[in-house]
Amino acid sequence: MRISESLKRLIILCLSFLGVVLSTGLYAYTWINQYHQRYVYNVKLYFWGHILMVFVYFVLLLFFNTTYGGMKIGFLKPMDVFFSQAFSLVCVNILTYMQLSLMEVKLVWTKGLIWMTVAQIIVAGIWTIICNFVYRKAFPPRDLLLVYGERSIEDISRKFASRPDKYKIVKYVDIANGIEAVQKEILESNMAVVLWDIPTMDRNTLFKFCYSRSIRVYMMPKITDVLIKGSDQLHLFDTPILLSREFSLKIEQRIAKRTIDIVCSLILLIISAPIQLITAIVIKAYDGGPVLYKQIRCTTGGREFEILKFRSMRQDAEKDGIARLASKNDSRITPIGKFIRAVRIDELPQLFNILKGDMSFIGPRPERPQIIAQYMEEMPEFALRMKVKAGLAGYAQVYGKYNTTPYDKLKLDLSYIENYTLWLDIKLMLLTLKILFKPESTEGVDSTQTTAMK
């Protein structure tokens, strides 16, 4: 790694770390000068006790910031970084309030924590602006050379263009010009290289060419690359071997996953019962139609089941019998439906599907058989995502959006399947809480959007 890159990472780490320290400092002031002196009587702490309280808060805030992306200054958009930090502060302060209440054995005064949270969020916003300014001054956008093939470059160009503070595609080269011509262009341009959707043999040649010359490469993986990434590495004497197993989750992983599904679904059903009751009454009162919307979806191995959702569309939304994904500004969605979709209330009845065993909390979103058939006509690998149970939320929902192309969603889902751990499930459950407050993740597909193929 070059010195400039090491320095860059060190600066980002220090800026992120200092932001957590500032928020922790506000907590330390609030704890020592308000709660410990006036509102928490049952526990009297001295110097090391205060240090422990502050240290626990610091560790929790560092954990949530790392999980939600609040430390990724320069890698995420400034608003995403700020939102992640604000959400982390709210989560940690809720846990802190519970901690203080347990220490006092009663609900403690909330005003101090509320004002502290407001102050912390303001500081986080100012700090994000300062950090982004420093980052942009120190590290201008990276010039990129994009190597492309037959597939349209409109989609990938638009995605890079959405981050003008970080990337700048200044040149395009068609692989049809020949490997030697592309290699010559790479050397002359002295820029980082983006290998878009080009033939595998050409991609491998160019990747090794760039790697041997310490040229930065951004490469979009194909389905096979995602599958290989999840392989186990073995050695047969002195020969390295990659093992791709015929099963996705081990038996102990399936037992742990199912246990979490049962426990969490029961808890959430109890907590959400009043919300579900009010939602059912409002939907029924609006047009007198059915409260629940039942639809055939597919789960493990293509097995069909009936998914439950609160009805958010008109009763005649699919009167012609043709399955359609929801689109932007879809006229079929009722006013009540827009609200419950925005806050994800329409998904709550799926807790019964999870309890029954048709779904899991985390996994690829279940699709309708008709839509799966449409995708598989051009993308047979789409069936691979059904190696595990369908989920209420998943990797593609956390790292993509509702209108992410089916091919990209497939790669995200396969990344989850091939790299599964219990911690990954827990992490995705935590990240799902964050995306509940990001409305763009529920956008419908564009009416002109087509399946992006490999």
MIPANU-387822 format. One line per field, with one value per residue (C-alpha): x, y, z; residue number from 1. Coordinates in Angstrom, 1 decimal, decimal comma. Layout:
BEGIN
east <- X	...
north <- Y	...
up <- Z	...
nr <- NUM	...
END
This chain:
BEGIN
east <- 0,0	1,4	2,1	-0,6	-3,2	-2,0	-2,1	-5,6	-6,9	-5,2	-6,8	-10,3	-9,9	-8,8	-11,6	-14,2	-12,7	-12,7	-16,4	-17,2	-15,0	-16,9	-20,3	-19,0	-17,7	-21,2	-22,5	-19,8	-20,8	-24,5	-23,9	-21,6	-23,3	-27,0	-27,9	-25,3	-25,8	-29,6	-31,5	-29,6	-29,6	-29,3	-25,8	-22,9	-19,8	-16,4	-13,6	-13,2	-16,9	-17,4	-14,6	-16,4	-19,8	-18,2	-16,2	-19,3	-21,0	-18,0	-17,8	-21,6	-21,4	-18,3	-20,1	-23,3	-21,4	-19,2	-22,3	-24,4	-21,6	-21,1	-17,4	-17,2	-16,3	-15,5	-16,8	-20,5	-22,3	-22,2	-25,9	-25,6	-22,8	-24,7	-27,9	-25,9	-24,3	-27,7	-29,4	-26,5	-26,8	-30,5	-30,0	-27,2	-29,1	-32,2	-30,0	-28,4	-31,8	-32,7	-29,3	-29,9	-33,5	-32,3	-29,6	-32,3	-35,0	-37,5	-37,9	-35,5	-35,8	-35,7	-35,2	-31,5	-30,9	-33,2	-31,3	-28,0	-29,2	-30,2	-26,8	-25,0	-26,9	-26,0	-22,4	-22,5	-23,9	-21,3	-18,5	-19,7	-19,6	-16,1	-14,8	-16,3	-14,7	-11,3	-11,7	-12,6	-9,7	-7,2	-8,5	-10,0	-12,2	-10,3	-10,0	-11,2	-10,8	-13,8	-13,3	-16,6	-18,0	-21,4	-23,5	-24,7	-22,6	-25,5	-26,3	-22,8	-21,9	-24,9	-23,9	-20,4	-21,7	-23,8	-20,6	-18,8	-16,9	-15,2	-15,2	-14,8	-14,9	-12,9	-12,3	-14,1	-12,4	-14,2	-12,7	-13,5	-10,4	-8,3	-6,4	-3,1	-4,9	-6,6	-3,4	-1,6	-4,5	-4,3	-0,5	-0,8	-3,8	-2,2	-5,7	-7,6	-9,4	-13,0	-13,6	-17,3	-19,1	-16,5	-15,7	-14,1	-10,9	-10,3	-11,2	-8,7	-6,0	-6,5	-6,9	-3,5	-2,0	-3,1	-2,3	1,3	1,7	0,0	-2,9	-6,1	-9,0	-12,7	-14,3	-18,0	-18,3	-20,2	-22,3	-19,4	-17,2	-19,8	-20,1	-16,3	-15,9	-17,9	-15,8	-13,7	-10,0	-8,4	-4,9	-4,2	-0,6	0,9	-2,0	-4,6	-8,2	-11,5	-14,5	-18,0	-20,4	-23,7	-25,6	-25,9	-26,3	-24,9	-27,3	-26,2	-26,6	-30,2	-31,1	-29,7	-31,4	-34,8	-34,5	-34,0	-36,9	-39,3	-38,2	-38,1	-41,3	-43,2	-41,8	-42,5	-46,1	-46,8	-45,3	-46,9	-50,3	-51,9	-50,4	-51,7	-55,2	-55,3	-54,0	-56,7	-59,5	-58,3	-58,0	-61,4	-63,0	-61,4	-63,1	-64,7	-62,3	-60,3	-57,7	-55,0	-53,5	-52,6	-50,3	-48,4	-44,7	-41,7	-39,3	-36,7	-36,3	-39,1	-41,8	-44,8	-46,6	-49,1	-47,6	-49,6	-49,5	-51,7	-53,5	-52,0	-53,5	-57,0	-59,0	-58,9	-55,1	-54,5	-57,9	-56,4	-54,5	-51,1	-48,4	-46,7	-44,1	-45,1	-43,8	-43,0	-46,2	-48,3	-51,9	-53,1	-51,7	-54,3	-53,6	-53,5	-51,3	-48,7	-48,4	-48,2	-45,7	-43,5	-43,3	-43,3	-46,4	-47,8	-45,0	-46,0	-48,4	-45,4	-44,4	-47,0	-45,2	-41,9	-43,5	-45,0	-41,7	-42,3	-40,0	-37,1	-36,2	-33,2	-33,0	-33,8	-37,1	-39,8	-40,9	-44,0	-43,8	-44,7	-42,0	-39,4	-40,4	-39,9	-36,5	-35,3	-36,0	-33,0	-31,3	-31,4	-29,2	-32,1	-33,1	-29,9	-31,3	-33,8	-31,2	-32,2	-35,5	-37,1	-36,7	-38,6	-35,5	-32,2	-28,8	-30,3	-32,8	-30,1	-27,4	-29,8	-33,1	-36,6	-35,7	-32,2	-32,0	-32,8	-29,3	-27,7	-30,2	-29,3	-25,6	-26,4	-28,5	-25,9	-23,3	-25,4	-25,9	-22,3	-20,9	-23,5	-22,7	-25,0	-23,3	-24,2	-27,9	-27,7	-25,9	-28,5	-31,3	-29,6	-29,1	-32,8	-33,8	-31,8	-33,4	-36,8	-36,2	-34,9	-37,8	-35,8	-35,5	-39,2	-39,3	-41,0	-39,3	-39,0	-41,4	-38,6	-36,3	-35,2	-33,4	-29,7	-28,1	-24,5
north <- 0,0	3,4	6,0	8,3	5,6	4,7	8,3	8,6	5,7	7,0	10,5	9,0	6,7	9,6	11,9	9,2	8,3	11,9	12,2	9,3	10,9	14,2	12,5	10,5	13,7	15,1	11,9	12,1	15,7	14,7	11,6	13,2	16,6	15,6	12,0	10,9	13,9	14,3	11,4	8,1	7,7	3,9	3,7	6,0	5,8	7,3	7,9	4,4	3,9	7,0	5,8	2,5	4,2	6,4	3,6	1,4	4,2	4,8	1,1	1,0	4,1	2,8	-0,5	1,1	3,7	0,9	-1,2	1,5	3,2	6,3	5,8	5,7	9,3	9,8	6,4	7,2	10,4	13,0	12,8	9,0	9,4	12,0	9,8	6,8	8,8	10,3	6,8	5,3	8,0	7,5	3,7	4,0	6,7	4,4	1,6	4,1	5,2	1,6	1,1	4,1	3,0	-0,4	1,1	3,3	0,5	2,9	5,1	8,0	11,6	11,8	15,5	15,4	12,6	14,2	17,5	15,5	13,6	16,9	18,4	15,2	15,2	18,9	18,2	15,1	17,3	20,0	17,4	15,6	18,9	19,6	16,1	16,0	19,4	18,1	14,9	16,6	19,1	16,4	13,8	15,1	12,8	9,9	9,9	6,6	4,8	2,5	-0,6	-1,8	-4,5	-5,1	-4,3	-0,7	1,6	4,0	2,3	2,1	5,6	7,0	5,3	6,6	10,0	10,0	10,3	13,3	14,0	10,6	9,3	10,9	8,8	10,7	8,1	5,1	2,2	-0,5	-4,0	-4,6	-2,5	-5,4	-6,3	-4,7	-1,4	-1,3	-2,1	0,7	3,1	2,0	2,7	6,1	7,3	6,6	6,3	3,8	1,3	0,1	-3,3	-3,3	-6,2	-7,7	-11,3	-13,3	-14,1	-10,5	-9,4	-11,8	-10,7	-7,0	-7,6	-9,4	-6,7	-3,9	-5,9	-6,5	-2,8	-1,7	0,0	0,3	-1,8	-1,5	-4,8	-5,7	-9,4	-12,0	-14,7	-17,2	-14,7	-14,3	-18,1	-18,6	-15,9	-18,1	-21,2	-22,8	-22,9	-26,3	-27,7	-31,1	-31,4	-28,3	-27,6	-25,0	-26,1	-24,1	-26,1	-25,0	-27,1	-28,6	-27,2	-23,6	-23,6	-26,1	-27,9	-25,9	-22,7	-23,7	-24,6	-21,2	-19,3	-21,0	-20,4	-16,7	-16,6	-18,1	-16,0	-12,7	-13,2	-14,0	-10,9	-8,6	-10,0	-9,1	-5,6	-4,8	-6,2	-2,7	-1,3	-4,2	-3,9	-0,1	-0,7	-3,4	-1,1	1,8	-0,3	-1,9	1,5	3,1	1,0	-2,0	-4,4	-7,2	-6,2	-8,8	-9,3	-13,0	-13,9	-17,0	-16,6	-19,0	-20,0	-22,7	-25,0	-23,1	-24,3	-22,1	-20,6	-17,9	-14,6	-12,3	-8,5	-5,6	-4,6	-1,3	-1,4	-1,2	-4,4	-4,5	-3,8	-6,9	-7,6	-8,8	-11,5	-10,2	-10,0	-6,6	-5,0	-1,7	1,3	4,8	6,8	3,7	4,7	1,4	2,2	3,8	6,8	4,5	2,1	4,8	5,5	1,9	1,0	4,0	2,9	-0,8	-1,6	-3,5	-6,1	-6,9	-9,9	-11,7	-12,3	-15,1	-16,5	-16,5	-18,2	-20,8	-21,6	-20,4	-17,4	-16,3	-12,8	-12,6	-14,1	-13,3	-11,6	-14,1	-13,5	-14,6	-17,7	-15,7	-13,1	-15,8	-17,5	-14,2	-13,6	-17,2	-16,9	-14,6	-15,3	-19,1	-18,4	-16,7	-20,1	-20,2	-17,6	-20,2	-22,4	-20,8	-19,8	-16,5	-13,6	-10,6	-8,5	-9,4	-8,5	-7,0	-4,9	-3,5	-2,8	-2,2	-0,6	-1,7	-0,7	-2,3	-4,5	-8,2	-9,2	-7,0	-8,2	-11,8	-11,1	-9,5	-12,4	-14,9	-12,9	-13,5	-17,2	-17,9	-15,9	-16,8	-16,5	-16,0	-12,6	-11,6	-12,3	-10,1	-7,4	-7,3	-7,2	-4,1	-2,5	-3,2	-0,9	1,9	1,4	1,6	5,4	5,7	6,2	5,7	2,0	1,6	3,3	1,3	0,2	2,6	2,0	1,9	-0,3	-3,5	-6,5	-5,8	-9,0	-10,3
up <- 0,0	-0,9	1,8	0,6	1,0	4,4	5,5	4,0	6,0	9,2	8,7	8,2	11,2	13,4	12,2	12,8	16,2	17,3	16,5	18,8	21,5	21,2	21,6	24,5	26,2	26,1	27,7	30,4	31,3	31,4	33,5	36,1	36,4	36,1	36,5	39,0	41,3	41,1	39,5	40,3	44,1	44,5	43,0	44,2	42,0	42,4	39,9	38,4	38,4	36,3	34,0	33,5	32,8	30,2	28,7	28,3	26,5	24,2	23,3	22,5	20,4	18,6	17,9	16,5	14,5	12,9	12,2	10,6	8,7	10,8	10,7	6,8	6,2	2,5	1,6	2,1	1,2	3,9	4,6	4,9	7,4	9,4	9,4	10,5	13,3	14,4	14,4	16,3	19,0	19,4	19,7	22,3	24,3	24,4	25,8	28,2	29,5	30,1	31,9	34,2	34,9	35,9	38,2	39,9	39,7	38,2	35,2	35,5	34,3	30,5	29,8	30,4	27,9	25,3	25,4	25,3	22,3	20,5	21,3	20,2	16,9	16,3	17,0	14,7	11,9	12,3	12,6	9,5	7,5	8,8	8,1	4,6	3,8	5,0	3,1	-0,2	0,2	1,0	-1,4	-4,7	-6,9	-8,3	-12,1	-13,6	-16,9	-17,6	-19,8	-21,2	-23,5	-25,1	-22,1	-21,8	-19,6	-18,8	-15,4	-14,1	-15,3	-13,5	-10,3	-10,4	-11,3	-8,1	-6,1	-7,9	-4,7	-4,9	-8,5	-11,9	-15,1	-17,6	-20,3	-21,8	-23,7	-25,6	-25,1	-28,8	-29,6	-28,4	-25,2	-26,3	-27,2	-23,8	-21,9	-23,7	-22,8	-19,2	-19,0	-20,8	-18,8	-15,4	-13,8	-11,7	-13,9	-13,8	-15,4	-16,4	-17,9	-20,2	-21,2	-18,3	-20,2	-21,1	-17,6	-16,0	-18,3	-17,6	-13,8	-13,6	-15,9	-13,5	-10,3	-11,4	-12,0	-8,7	-10,6	-8,6	-10,1	-9,5	-10,8	-11,0	-10,0	-12,0	-10,4	-10,4	-8,6	-5,8	-5,5	-5,4	-2,7	-0,3	-0,9	1,8	1,2	1,6	0,9	-0,8	0,2	-1,4	-3,7	-2,6	-3,3	-3,2	-1,9	-2,8	-0,7	-2,0	1,0	2,1	5,9	8,3	10,7	13,7	11,8	10,8	14,4	15,7	12,9	13,5	17,3	16,7	14,3	16,8	19,8	17,9	16,0	19,3	21,0	18,0	17,6	21,2	20,9	17,6	18,4	19,1	15,9	13,8	15,4	14,6	11,0	10,4	11,6	9,4	6,3	6,8	7,4	4,3	1,6	3,4	1,6	3,1	5,7	4,7	1,3	0,6	-2,2	-3,4	-3,0	-3,2	-0,4	0,0	-3,1	-4,8	-2,4	-2,6	0,4	1,1	2,3	4,5	4,3	5,2	2,0	0,6	-2,9	-4,3	-4,3	-8,1	-8,4	-10,4	-11,8	-15,1	-13,2	-14,4	-11,7	-11,6	-9,3	-7,7	-9,6	-8,6	-7,9	-8,5	-8,8	-7,4	-3,9	-1,6	0,6	3,7	1,7	1,0	4,7	5,9	3,1	4,0	7,7	6,8	8,8	5,8	6,5	10,1	9,3	7,9	11,5	11,4	8,2	10,2	13,2	10,9	9,3	5,8	6,2	8,2	9,5	7,2	3,8	0,1	-0,3	-1,5	-5,1	-6,9	-9,1	-12,2	-11,7	-10,9	-14,2	-16,1	-14,5	-15,1	-18,9	-19,2	-15,8	-14,9	-11,9	-10,2	-8,8	-6,7	-4,3	-3,1	-1,5	1,8	3,3	2,2	4,5	5,9	5,2	3,5	2,2	-1,0	1,0	3,3	0,6	-2,3	-2,9	-4,0	-7,6	-7,7	-10,8	-10,4	-11,5	-8,8	-6,2	-7,1	-6,5	-3,2	-2,1	-3,2	-1,2	1,9	1,2	0,5	3,4	6,0	9,7	12,7	13,3	9,7	10,5	13,7	11,8	9,0	11,6	13,2	9,7	8,9	11,7	10,0	6,6	8,1	8,2	4,7	2,3	-0,9	-0,1	-0,7	-4,1	-6,8	-9,9	-12,8	-15,5	-18,0	-15,9	-17,5	-16,1	-16,0	-17,3	-17,1
nr <- 1	2	3	4	5	6	7	8	9	10	11	12	13	14	15	16	17	18	19	20	21	22	23	24	25	26	27	28	29	30	31	32	33	34	35	36	37	38	39	40	41	42	43	44	45	46	47	48	49	50	51	52	53	54	55	56	57	58	59	60	61	62	63	64	65	66	67	68	69	70	71	72	73	74	75	76	77	78	79	80	81	82	83	84	85	86	87	88	89	90	91	92	93	94	95	96	97	98	99	100	101	102	103	104	105	106	107	108	109	110	111	112	113	114	115	116	117	118	119	120	121	122	123	124	125	126	127	128	129	130	131	132	133	134	135	136	137	138	139	140	141	142	143	144	145	146	147	148	149	150	151	152	153	154	155	156	157	158	159	160	161	162	163	164	165	166	167	168	169	170	171	172	173	174	175	176	177	178	179	180	181	182	183	184	185	186	187	188	189	190	191	192	193	194	195	196	197	198	199	200	201	202	203	204	205	206	207	208	209	210	211	212	213	214	215	216	217	218	219	220	221	222	223	224	225	226	227	228	229	230	231	232	233	234	235	236	237	238	239	240	241	242	243	244	245	246	247	248	249	250	251	252	253	254	255	256	257	258	259	260	261	262	263	264	265	266	267	268	269	270	271	272	273	274	275	276	277	278	279	280	281	282	283	284	285	286	287	288	289	290	291	292	293	294	295	296	297	298	299	300	301	302	303	304	305	306	307	308	309	310	311	312	313	314	315	316	317	318	319	320	321	322	323	324	325	326	327	328	329	330	331	332	333	334	335	336	337	338	339	340	341	342	343	344	345	346	347	348	349	350	351	352	353	354	355	356	357	358	359	360	361	362	363	364	365	366	367	368	369	370	371	372	373	374	375	376	377	378	379	380	381	382	383	384	385	386	387	388	389	390	391	392	393	394	395	396	397	398	399	400	401	402	403	404	405	406	407	408	409	410	411	412	413	414	415	416	417	418	419	420	421	422	423	424	425	426	427	428	429	430	431	432	433	434	435	436	437	438	439	440	441	442	443	444	445	446	447	448	449	450	451	452	453	454
END
